[in-house]
């Protein structure tokens, strides 16, 4: 019995002595790095095509230069418009640069009674086109931008008799001018965006002759608001943070 107790005690001491060494030989628990966060960043670069629609008010002033000289008055030609646009944008950091061509059908019509003659002067804009450059700043899928460039406008000017209401003369013309504007656009899907835009079109003064009747110097400016829907070819990029 004493011999067995002695052996048990010796075994206990031996195990106690070797335990720290065995623990040191165990492999350390491996460290696993947390997966990197991945965020989708909207990319405004690429070609796009879209549609637009809205309304405008065009202010027209008529000043007769022959046979009489004097102001005949002014009016606002208001109405709606619908059309399309195509363009290309390039994004560098948060800055976005682009070019765009836009063509619209329009119906901006207004008239006033002449201050000089028994006539009504009517102005109608039936189409316009814009060729512009853009500079914008993006917060992911939200883009604000300014634009500017050239404008071409299809105009029809008419003169009516106030006594009979009959058409006395008309003149159709294509006029060139400039445009400036600004917009806000939001990407709501990888390839789709919707936005609102303001444009101001300014046209230089032009002498318009109504054969056998008179000549007027006509000045026009247009203020226009549009809602736009664009489809961009290409998708968002994926960035790791």
NUKE-999384 format. One record per residue (C-alpha): x, y, z; residue number from 1; chain. Coordinates in Angstrom, 2 decimals. Layout:
REM NUKE-999384
<site><px>X</px><py>Y</py><pz>Z</pz><seq>NUM</seq><mol>A</mol></site>
...
REM end
This chain:
REM NUKE-999384
<site><px>0.00</px><py>0.00</py><pz>0.00</pz><seq>1</seq><mol>A</mol></site>
<site><px>2.79</px><py>2.43</py><pz>0.89</pz><seq>2</seq><mol>A</mol></site>
<site><px>4.56</px><py>1.56</py><pz>-2.34</pz><seq>3</seq><mol>A</mol></site>
<site><px>1.42</px><py>2.37</py><pz>-4.39</pz><seq>4</seq><mol>A</mol></site>
<site><px>0.92</px><py>5.68</py><pz>-2.60</pz><seq>5</seq><mol>A</mol></site>
<site><px>4.54</px><py>6.61</py><pz>-3.26</pz><seq>6</seq><mol>A</mol></site>
<site><px>4.19</px><py>5.86</py><pz>-7.00</pz><seq>7</seq><mol>A</mol></site>
<site><px>1.00</px><py>7.94</py><pz>-7.22</pz><seq>8</seq><mol>A</mol></site>
<site><px>2.64</px><py>10.90</py><pz>-5.53</pz><seq>9</seq><mol>A</mol></site>
<site><px>5.67</px><py>10.72</py><pz>-7.86</pz><seq>10</seq><mol>A</mol></site>
<site><px>3.37</px><py>10.60</py><pz>-10.93</pz><seq>11</seq><mol>A</mol></site>
<site><px>1.49</px><py>13.67</py><pz>-9.72</pz><seq>12</seq><mol>A</mol></site>
<site><px>4.66</px><py>15.67</py><pz>-9.31</pz><seq>13</seq><mol>A</mol></site>
<site><px>5.86</px><py>14.65</py><pz>-12.79</pz><seq>14</seq><mol>A</mol></site>
<site><px>2.61</px><py>15.71</py><pz>-14.45</pz><seq>15</seq><mol>A</mol></site>
<site><px>2.65</px><py>19.06</py><pz>-12.64</pz><seq>16</seq><mol>A</mol></site>
<site><px>6.20</px><py>19.71</py><pz>-13.85</pz><seq>17</seq><mol>A</mol></site>
<site><px>5.48</px><py>18.95</py><pz>-17.51</pz><seq>18</seq><mol>A</mol></site>
<site><px>2.12</px><py>20.82</py><pz>-17.80</pz><seq>19</seq><mol>A</mol></site>
<site><px>3.62</px><py>24.29</py><pz>-18.54</pz><seq>20</seq><mol>A</mol></site>
<site><px>5.84</px><py>22.81</py><pz>-21.26</pz><seq>21</seq><mol>A</mol></site>
<site><px>2.87</px><py>21.06</py><pz>-22.90</pz><seq>22</seq><mol>A</mol></site>
<site><px>0.84</px><py>24.27</py><pz>-22.81</pz><seq>23</seq><mol>A</mol></site>
<site><px>3.69</px><py>26.18</py><pz>-24.47</pz><seq>24</seq><mol>A</mol></site>
<site><px>3.81</px><py>23.61</py><pz>-27.28</pz><seq>25</seq><mol>A</mol></site>
<site><px>0.14</px><py>24.12</py><pz>-28.15</pz><seq>26</seq><mol>A</mol></site>
<site><px>-0.37</px><py>26.26</py><pz>-31.27</pz><seq>27</seq><mol>A</mol></site>
<site><px>-1.60</px><py>29.80</py><pz>-30.70</pz><seq>28</seq><mol>A</mol></site>
<site><px>-5.18</px><py>30.53</py><pz>-31.78</pz><seq>29</seq><mol>A</mol></site>
<site><px>-5.05</px><py>31.93</py><pz>-35.31</pz><seq>30</seq><mol>A</mol></site>
<site><px>-6.18</px><py>35.57</py><pz>-35.86</pz><seq>31</seq><mol>A</mol></site>
<site><px>-8.75</px><py>36.09</py><pz>-38.59</pz><seq>32</seq><mol>A</mol></site>
<site><px>-8.93</px><py>39.59</py><pz>-40.14</pz><seq>33</seq><mol>A</mol></site>
<site><px>-12.42</px><py>41.02</py><pz>-40.54</pz><seq>34</seq><mol>A</mol></site>
<site><px>-13.55</px><py>41.16</py><pz>-44.19</pz><seq>35</seq><mol>A</mol></site>
<site><px>-13.03</px><py>44.50</py><pz>-45.89</pz><seq>36</seq><mol>A</mol></site>
<site><px>-16.11</px><py>46.69</py><pz>-46.34</pz><seq>37</seq><mol>A</mol></site>
<site><px>-17.23</px><py>47.01</py><pz>-49.96</pz><seq>38</seq><mol>A</mol></site>
<site><px>-19.29</px><py>50.00</py><pz>-51.07</pz><seq>39</seq><mol>A</mol></site>
<site><px>-20.86</px><py>50.69</py><pz>-54.46</pz><seq>40</seq><mol>A</mol></site>
<site><px>-19.91</px><py>54.09</py><pz>-55.89</pz><seq>41</seq><mol>A</mol></site>
<site><px>-22.01</px><py>55.55</py><pz>-58.71</pz><seq>42</seq><mol>A</mol></site>
<site><px>-19.96</px><py>56.34</py><pz>-61.81</pz><seq>43</seq><mol>A</mol></site>
<site><px>-21.24</px><py>59.16</py><pz>-64.05</pz><seq>44</seq><mol>A</mol></site>
<site><px>-18.79</px><py>58.40</py><pz>-66.87</pz><seq>45</seq><mol>A</mol></site>
<site><px>-20.11</px><py>57.18</py><pz>-70.21</pz><seq>46</seq><mol>A</mol></site>
<site><px>-22.49</px><py>57.87</py><pz>-73.06</pz><seq>47</seq><mol>A</mol></site>
<site><px>-26.14</px><py>58.52</py><pz>-72.26</pz><seq>48</seq><mol>A</mol></site>
<site><px>-29.44</px><py>59.13</py><pz>-74.06</pz><seq>49</seq><mol>A</mol></site>
<site><px>-32.69</px><py>60.45</py><pz>-72.66</pz><seq>50</seq><mol>A</mol></site>
<site><px>-35.98</px><py>62.29</py><pz>-72.94</pz><seq>51</seq><mol>A</mol></site>
<site><px>-37.19</px><py>65.54</py><pz>-71.42</pz><seq>52</seq><mol>A</mol></site>
<site><px>-40.30</px><py>67.63</py><pz>-71.05</pz><seq>53</seq><mol>A</mol></site>
<site><px>-41.40</px><py>70.84</py><pz>-69.40</pz><seq>54</seq><mol>A</mol></site>
<site><px>-42.55</px><py>74.39</py><pz>-69.95</pz><seq>55</seq><mol>A</mol></site>
<site><px>-41.18</px><py>77.80</py><pz>-70.81</pz><seq>56</seq><mol>A</mol></site>
<site><px>-41.91</px><py>81.46</py><pz>-71.09</pz><seq>57</seq><mol>A</mol></site>
<site><px>-40.35</px><py>83.43</py><pz>-73.95</pz><seq>58</seq><mol>A</mol></site>
<site><px>-40.41</px><py>87.23</py><pz>-73.73</pz><seq>59</seq><mol>A</mol></site>
<site><px>-40.60</px><py>88.97</py><pz>-77.12</pz><seq>60</seq><mol>A</mol></site>
<site><px>-40.30</px><py>92.72</py><pz>-77.75</pz><seq>61</seq><mol>A</mol></site>
<site><px>-41.28</px><py>94.28</py><pz>-81.08</pz><seq>62</seq><mol>A</mol></site>
<site><px>-39.89</px><py>97.71</py><pz>-82.15</pz><seq>63</seq><mol>A</mol></site>
<site><px>-40.96</px><py>98.94</py><pz>-85.56</pz><seq>64</seq><mol>A</mol></site>
<site><px>-38.22</px><py>100.46</py><pz>-87.72</pz><seq>65</seq><mol>A</mol></site>
<site><px>-40.21</px><py>101.03</py><pz>-90.96</pz><seq>66</seq><mol>A</mol></site>
<site><px>-42.39</px><py>102.66</py><pz>-92.12</pz><seq>67</seq><mol>A</mol></site>
<site><px>-42.87</px><py>104.03</py><pz>-88.61</pz><seq>68</seq><mol>A</mol></site>
<site><px>-40.30</px><py>104.09</py><pz>-85.84</pz><seq>69</seq><mol>A</mol></site>
<site><px>-41.28</px><py>103.21</py><pz>-82.29</pz><seq>70</seq><mol>A</mol></site>
<site><px>-42.04</px><py>100.49</py><pz>-79.82</pz><seq>71</seq><mol>A</mol></site>
<site><px>-45.02</px><py>98.26</py><pz>-80.58</pz><seq>72</seq><mol>A</mol></site>
<site><px>-44.94</px><py>96.48</py><pz>-77.24</pz><seq>73</seq><mol>A</mol></site>
<site><px>-43.98</px><py>93.11</py><pz>-75.82</pz><seq>74</seq><mol>A</mol></site>
<site><px>-45.56</px><py>89.83</py><pz>-74.73</pz><seq>75</seq><mol>A</mol></site>
<site><px>-44.75</px><py>86.50</py><pz>-73.14</pz><seq>76</seq><mol>A</mol></site>
<site><px>-44.97</px><py>83.41</py><pz>-75.35</pz><seq>77</seq><mol>A</mol></site>
<site><px>-45.68</px><py>80.48</py><pz>-73.02</pz><seq>78</seq><mol>A</mol></site>
<site><px>-46.28</px><py>76.78</py><pz>-73.51</pz><seq>79</seq><mol>A</mol></site>
<site><px>-44.86</px><py>73.28</py><pz>-73.30</pz><seq>80</seq><mol>A</mol></site>
<site><px>-42.00</px><py>71.34</py><pz>-74.82</pz><seq>81</seq><mol>A</mol></site>
<site><px>-40.86</px><py>67.74</py><pz>-75.21</pz><seq>82</seq><mol>A</mol></site>
<site><px>-37.68</px><py>66.33</py><pz>-76.71</pz><seq>83</seq><mol>A</mol></site>
<site><px>-34.54</px><py>64.29</py><pz>-76.24</pz><seq>84</seq><mol>A</mol></site>
<site><px>-30.84</px><py>64.56</py><pz>-75.46</pz><seq>85</seq><mol>A</mol></site>
<site><px>-27.67</px><py>62.59</py><pz>-76.05</pz><seq>86</seq><mol>A</mol></site>
<site><px>-24.31</px><py>63.20</py><pz>-74.44</pz><seq>87</seq><mol>A</mol></site>
<site><px>-21.10</px><py>61.96</py><pz>-72.88</pz><seq>88</seq><mol>A</mol></site>
<site><px>-19.71</px><py>62.52</py><pz>-69.37</pz><seq>89</seq><mol>A</mol></site>
<site><px>-16.32</px><py>61.84</py><pz>-67.84</pz><seq>90</seq><mol>A</mol></site>
<site><px>-15.81</px><py>61.70</py><pz>-64.06</pz><seq>91</seq><mol>A</mol></site>
<site><px>-12.53</px><py>62.54</py><pz>-62.33</pz><seq>92</seq><mol>A</mol></site>
<site><px>-12.78</px><py>62.21</py><pz>-58.57</pz><seq>93</seq><mol>A</mol></site>
<site><px>-15.97</px><py>64.04</py><pz>-57.69</pz><seq>94</seq><mol>A</mol></site>
<site><px>-15.81</px><py>66.37</py><pz>-60.72</pz><seq>95</seq><mol>A</mol></site>
<site><px>-17.86</px><py>65.51</py><pz>-63.79</pz><seq>96</seq><mol>A</mol></site>
<site><px>-17.32</px><py>67.02</py><pz>-67.26</pz><seq>97</seq><mol>A</mol></site>
<site><px>-19.54</px><py>66.50</py><pz>-70.28</pz><seq>98</seq><mol>A</mol></site>
<site><px>-20.92</px><py>67.56</py><pz>-73.64</pz><seq>99</seq><mol>A</mol></site>
<site><px>-24.54</px><py>67.27</py><pz>-74.76</pz><seq>100</seq><mol>A</mol></site>
<site><px>-26.80</px><py>67.82</py><pz>-77.75</pz><seq>101</seq><mol>A</mol></site>
<site><px>-30.52</px><py>68.40</py><pz>-77.21</pz><seq>102</seq><mol>A</mol></site>
<site><px>-33.42</px><py>68.80</py><pz>-79.64</pz><seq>103</seq><mol>A</mol></site>
<site><px>-37.01</px><py>69.73</py><pz>-78.70</pz><seq>104</seq><mol>A</mol></site>
<site><px>-40.40</px><py>70.34</py><pz>-80.21</pz><seq>105</seq><mol>A</mol></site>
<site><px>-42.05</px><py>73.36</py><pz>-78.59</pz><seq>106</seq><mol>A</mol></site>
<site><px>-45.24</px><py>75.40</py><pz>-78.56</pz><seq>107</seq><mol>A</mol></site>
<site><px>-44.41</px><py>78.74</py><pz>-76.94</pz><seq>108</seq><mol>A</mol></site>
<site><px>-47.05</px><py>81.21</py><pz>-78.19</pz><seq>109</seq><mol>A</mol></site>
<site><px>-48.05</px><py>84.75</py><pz>-77.21</pz><seq>110</seq><mol>A</mol></site>
<site><px>-49.24</px><py>88.06</py><pz>-78.70</pz><seq>111</seq><mol>A</mol></site>
<site><px>-50.01</px><py>91.69</py><pz>-77.94</pz><seq>112</seq><mol>A</mol></site>
<site><px>-51.77</px><py>94.62</py><pz>-79.57</pz><seq>113</seq><mol>A</mol></site>
<site><px>-49.45</px><py>97.02</py><pz>-81.35</pz><seq>114</seq><mol>A</mol></site>
<site><px>-49.06</px><py>100.44</py><pz>-79.75</pz><seq>115</seq><mol>A</mol></site>
<site><px>-48.63</px><py>102.01</py><pz>-83.21</pz><seq>116</seq><mol>A</mol></site>
<site><px>-51.05</px><py>100.23</py><pz>-85.57</pz><seq>117</seq><mol>A</mol></site>
<site><px>-54.37</px><py>98.40</py><pz>-85.55</pz><seq>118</seq><mol>A</mol></site>
<site><px>-52.54</px><py>95.10</py><pz>-85.48</pz><seq>119</seq><mol>A</mol></site>
<site><px>-51.75</px><py>92.18</py><pz>-83.20</pz><seq>120</seq><mol>A</mol></site>
<site><px>-48.20</px><py>90.84</py><pz>-83.19</pz><seq>121</seq><mol>A</mol></site>
<site><px>-47.83</px><py>87.13</py><pz>-82.43</pz><seq>122</seq><mol>A</mol></site>
<site><px>-44.68</px><py>85.14</py><pz>-81.69</pz><seq>123</seq><mol>A</mol></site>
<site><px>-44.41</px><py>81.36</py><pz>-81.72</pz><seq>124</seq><mol>A</mol></site>
<site><px>-41.36</px><py>79.18</py><pz>-81.00</pz><seq>125</seq><mol>A</mol></site>
<site><px>-41.97</px><py>75.72</py><pz>-82.43</pz><seq>126</seq><mol>A</mol></site>
<site><px>-38.56</px><py>74.07</py><pz>-81.95</pz><seq>127</seq><mol>A</mol></site>
<site><px>-35.12</px><py>74.56</py><pz>-80.45</pz><seq>128</seq><mol>A</mol></site>
<site><px>-31.77</px><py>72.83</py><pz>-80.11</pz><seq>129</seq><mol>A</mol></site>
<site><px>-28.97</px><py>73.19</py><pz>-77.56</pz><seq>130</seq><mol>A</mol></site>
<site><px>-25.31</px><py>72.27</py><pz>-77.91</pz><seq>131</seq><mol>A</mol></site>
<site><px>-23.66</px><py>72.62</py><pz>-74.52</pz><seq>132</seq><mol>A</mol></site>
<site><px>-20.73</px><py>71.75</py><pz>-72.29</pz><seq>133</seq><mol>A</mol></site>
<site><px>-21.22</px><py>70.73</py><pz>-68.65</pz><seq>134</seq><mol>A</mol></site>
<site><px>-19.23</px><py>70.99</py><pz>-65.43</pz><seq>135</seq><mol>A</mol></site>
<site><px>-20.61</px><py>69.20</py><pz>-62.38</pz><seq>136</seq><mol>A</mol></site>
<site><px>-19.84</px><py>67.91</py><pz>-58.90</pz><seq>137</seq><mol>A</mol></site>
<site><px>-21.05</px><py>64.51</py><pz>-57.69</pz><seq>138</seq><mol>A</mol></site>
<site><px>-21.87</px><py>63.14</py><pz>-54.26</pz><seq>139</seq><mol>A</mol></site>
<site><px>-22.03</px><py>59.45</py><pz>-55.21</pz><seq>140</seq><mol>A</mol></site>
<site><px>-25.34</px><py>59.16</py><pz>-57.14</pz><seq>141</seq><mol>A</mol></site>
<site><px>-26.28</px><py>62.86</py><pz>-56.82</pz><seq>142</seq><mol>A</mol></site>
<site><px>-24.94</px><py>65.29</py><pz>-59.44</pz><seq>143</seq><mol>A</mol></site>
<site><px>-25.25</px><py>69.07</py><pz>-59.63</pz><seq>144</seq><mol>A</mol></site>
<site><px>-24.00</px><py>70.81</py><pz>-62.75</pz><seq>145</seq><mol>A</mol></site>
<site><px>-23.84</px><py>74.02</py><pz>-64.74</pz><seq>146</seq><mol>A</mol></site>
<site><px>-24.02</px><py>74.15</py><pz>-68.53</pz><seq>147</seq><mol>A</mol></site>
<site><px>-23.57</px><py>76.62</py><pz>-71.33</pz><seq>148</seq><mol>A</mol></site>
<site><px>-23.23</px><py>76.80</py><pz>-75.10</pz><seq>149</seq><mol>A</mol></site>
<site><px>-25.10</px><py>77.56</py><pz>-78.31</pz><seq>150</seq><mol>A</mol></site>
<site><px>-28.82</px><py>77.57</py><pz>-79.04</pz><seq>151</seq><mol>A</mol></site>
<site><px>-30.78</px><py>77.45</py><pz>-82.29</pz><seq>152</seq><mol>A</mol></site>
<site><px>-34.49</px><py>78.30</py><pz>-82.28</pz><seq>153</seq><mol>A</mol></site>
<site><px>-37.25</px><py>77.95</py><pz>-84.86</pz><seq>154</seq><mol>A</mol></site>
<site><px>-39.47</px><py>81.05</py><pz>-84.70</pz><seq>155</seq><mol>A</mol></site>
<site><px>-42.66</px><py>82.08</py><pz>-86.49</pz><seq>156</seq><mol>A</mol></site>
<site><px>-43.80</px><py>85.72</py><pz>-86.31</pz><seq>157</seq><mol>A</mol></site>
<site><px>-47.27</px><py>86.74</py><pz>-87.46</pz><seq>158</seq><mol>A</mol></site>
<site><px>-49.25</px><py>89.98</py><pz>-87.79</pz><seq>159</seq><mol>A</mol></site>
<site><px>-53.06</px><py>90.01</py><pz>-87.57</pz><seq>160</seq><mol>A</mol></site>
<site><px>-55.64</px><py>92.72</py><pz>-88.14</pz><seq>161</seq><mol>A</mol></site>
<site><px>-57.37</px><py>93.80</py><pz>-84.93</pz><seq>162</seq><mol>A</mol></site>
<site><px>-60.43</px><py>94.80</py><pz>-86.96</pz><seq>163</seq><mol>A</mol></site>
<site><px>-61.03</px><py>91.51</py><pz>-88.79</pz><seq>164</seq><mol>A</mol></site>
<site><px>-58.74</px><py>89.05</py><pz>-87.00</pz><seq>165</seq><mol>A</mol></site>
<site><px>-57.32</px><py>88.04</py><pz>-90.36</pz><seq>166</seq><mol>A</mol></site>
<site><px>-53.65</px><py>87.19</py><pz>-90.97</pz><seq>167</seq><mol>A</mol></site>
<site><px>-51.87</px><py>90.11</py><pz>-92.65</pz><seq>168</seq><mol>A</mol></site>
<site><px>-48.31</px><py>88.72</py><pz>-92.89</pz><seq>169</seq><mol>A</mol></site>
<site><px>-46.03</px><py>86.06</py><pz>-91.42</pz><seq>170</seq><mol>A</mol></site>
<site><px>-42.34</px><py>85.30</py><pz>-91.27</pz><seq>171</seq><mol>A</mol></site>
<site><px>-40.61</px><py>82.06</py><pz>-90.28</pz><seq>172</seq><mol>A</mol></site>
<site><px>-36.98</px><py>82.12</py><pz>-89.27</pz><seq>173</seq><mol>A</mol></site>
<site><px>-34.20</px><py>80.11</py><pz>-87.64</pz><seq>174</seq><mol>A</mol></site>
<site><px>-32.30</px><py>82.14</py><pz>-85.06</pz><seq>175</seq><mol>A</mol></site>
<site><px>-29.02</px><py>81.40</py><pz>-83.29</pz><seq>176</seq><mol>A</mol></site>
<site><px>-28.13</px><py>82.49</py><pz>-79.80</pz><seq>177</seq><mol>A</mol></site>
<site><px>-26.61</px><py>81.28</py><pz>-76.55</pz><seq>178</seq><mol>A</mol></site>
<site><px>-27.77</px><py>79.37</py><pz>-73.50</pz><seq>179</seq><mol>A</mol></site>
<site><px>-26.79</px><py>78.93</py><pz>-69.86</pz><seq>180</seq><mol>A</mol></site>
<site><px>-28.35</px><py>76.66</py><pz>-67.28</pz><seq>181</seq><mol>A</mol></site>
<site><px>-28.03</px><py>74.41</py><pz>-64.27</pz><seq>182</seq><mol>A</mol></site>
<site><px>-29.39</px><py>71.06</py><pz>-63.18</pz><seq>183</seq><mol>A</mol></site>
<site><px>-29.70</px><py>68.44</py><pz>-60.45</pz><seq>184</seq><mol>A</mol></site>
<site><px>-29.64</px><py>64.74</py><pz>-61.38</pz><seq>185</seq><mol>A</mol></site>
<site><px>-30.02</px><py>61.61</py><pz>-59.23</pz><seq>186</seq><mol>A</mol></site>
<site><px>-29.01</px><py>58.08</py><pz>-60.23</pz><seq>187</seq><mol>A</mol></site>
<site><px>-31.71</px><py>55.73</py><pz>-58.97</pz><seq>188</seq><mol>A</mol></site>
<site><px>-30.37</px><py>52.56</py><pz>-60.66</pz><seq>189</seq><mol>A</mol></site>
<site><px>-27.01</px><py>51.52</py><pz>-62.15</pz><seq>190</seq><mol>A</mol></site>
<site><px>-28.01</px><py>52.84</py><pz>-65.61</pz><seq>191</seq><mol>A</mol></site>
<site><px>-30.88</px><py>55.24</py><pz>-64.93</pz><seq>192</seq><mol>A</mol></site>
<site><px>-31.04</px><py>58.80</py><pz>-63.63</pz><seq>193</seq><mol>A</mol></site>
<site><px>-33.73</px><py>61.45</py><pz>-63.30</pz><seq>194</seq><mol>A</mol></site>
<site><px>-33.29</px><py>65.18</py><pz>-62.88</pz><seq>195</seq><mol>A</mol></site>
<site><px>-34.55</px><py>68.71</py><pz>-63.17</pz><seq>196</seq><mol>A</mol></site>
<site><px>-32.94</px><py>71.46</py><pz>-65.22</pz><seq>197</seq><mol>A</mol></site>
<site><px>-33.26</px><py>75.20</py><pz>-65.82</pz><seq>198</seq><mol>A</mol></site>
<site><px>-32.16</px><py>76.85</py><pz>-69.07</pz><seq>199</seq><mol>A</mol></site>
<site><px>-32.06</px><py>80.46</py><pz>-70.23</pz><seq>200</seq><mol>A</mol></site>
<site><px>-31.85</px><py>81.06</py><pz>-73.98</pz><seq>201</seq><mol>A</mol></site>
<site><px>-30.91</px><py>84.53</py><pz>-75.18</pz><seq>202</seq><mol>A</mol></site>
<site><px>-31.28</px><py>85.59</py><pz>-78.81</pz><seq>203</seq><mol>A</mol></site>
<site><px>-29.78</px><py>88.70</py><pz>-80.36</pz><seq>204</seq><mol>A</mol></site>
<site><px>-31.99</px><py>91.43</py><pz>-81.84</pz><seq>205</seq><mol>A</mol></site>
<site><px>-33.06</px><py>90.77</py><pz>-85.41</pz><seq>206</seq><mol>A</mol></site>
<site><px>-34.84</px><py>92.90</py><pz>-88.02</pz><seq>207</seq><mol>A</mol></site>
<site><px>-37.81</px><py>90.98</py><pz>-89.43</pz><seq>208</seq><mol>A</mol></site>
<site><px>-39.52</px><py>92.22</py><pz>-92.60</pz><seq>209</seq><mol>A</mol></site>
<site><px>-43.20</px><py>91.55</py><pz>-93.20</pz><seq>210</seq><mol>A</mol></site>
<site><px>-43.42</px><py>92.07</py><pz>-96.97</pz><seq>211</seq><mol>A</mol></site>
<site><px>-45.68</px><py>94.94</py><pz>-97.97</pz><seq>212</seq><mol>A</mol></site>
<site><px>-46.45</px><py>95.80</py><pz>-94.36</pz><seq>213</seq><mol>A</mol></site>
<site><px>-43.60</px><py>96.78</py><pz>-92.04</pz><seq>214</seq><mol>A</mol></site>
<site><px>-40.22</px><py>95.89</py><pz>-90.53</pz><seq>215</seq><mol>A</mol></site>
<site><px>-39.77</px><py>95.18</py><pz>-86.83</pz><seq>216</seq><mol>A</mol></site>
<site><px>-36.70</px><py>94.65</py><pz>-84.70</pz><seq>217</seq><mol>A</mol></site>
<site><px>-37.59</px><py>91.66</py><pz>-82.52</pz><seq>218</seq><mol>A</mol></site>
<site><px>-35.77</px><py>90.61</py><pz>-79.38</pz><seq>219</seq><mol>A</mol></site>
<site><px>-36.43</px><py>87.30</py><pz>-77.61</pz><seq>220</seq><mol>A</mol></site>
<site><px>-35.31</px><py>85.52</py><pz>-74.45</pz><seq>221</seq><mol>A</mol></site>
<site><px>-36.53</px><py>82.17</py><pz>-73.10</pz><seq>222</seq><mol>A</mol></site>
<site><px>-36.69</px><py>80.84</py><pz>-69.53</pz><seq>223</seq><mol>A</mol></site>
<site><px>-37.36</px><py>77.12</py><pz>-69.38</pz><seq>224</seq><mol>A</mol></site>
<site><px>-37.73</px><py>74.35</py><pz>-66.81</pz><seq>225</seq><mol>A</mol></site>
<site><px>-37.35</px><py>70.66</py><pz>-67.73</pz><seq>226</seq><mol>A</mol></site>
<site><px>-37.68</px><py>67.23</py><pz>-66.16</pz><seq>227</seq><mol>A</mol></site>
<site><px>-35.22</px><py>64.73</py><pz>-67.64</pz><seq>228</seq><mol>A</mol></site>
<site><px>-34.81</px><py>60.95</py><pz>-67.70</pz><seq>229</seq><mol>A</mol></site>
<site><px>-31.49</px><py>59.47</py><pz>-68.88</pz><seq>230</seq><mol>A</mol></site>
<site><px>-30.19</px><py>55.99</py><pz>-69.62</pz><seq>231</seq><mol>A</mol></site>
<site><px>-26.39</px><py>55.62</py><pz>-69.32</pz><seq>232</seq><mol>A</mol></site>
<site><px>-24.49</px><py>52.89</py><pz>-71.11</pz><seq>233</seq><mol>A</mol></site>
<site><px>-22.33</px><py>51.14</py><pz>-68.49</pz><seq>234</seq><mol>A</mol></site>
<site><px>-22.79</px><py>50.60</py><pz>-64.75</pz><seq>235</seq><mol>A</mol></site>
<site><px>-21.44</px><py>51.65</py><pz>-61.34</pz><seq>236</seq><mol>A</mol></site>
<site><px>-17.94</px><py>50.83</py><pz>-60.16</pz><seq>237</seq><mol>A</mol></site>
<site><px>-17.20</px><py>48.92</py><pz>-56.94</pz><seq>238</seq><mol>A</mol></site>
<site><px>-14.67</px><py>50.41</py><pz>-54.54</pz><seq>239</seq><mol>A</mol></site>
<site><px>-13.13</px><py>48.83</py><pz>-51.41</pz><seq>240</seq><mol>A</mol></site>
<site><px>-12.63</px><py>50.81</py><pz>-48.22</pz><seq>241</seq><mol>A</mol></site>
REM end
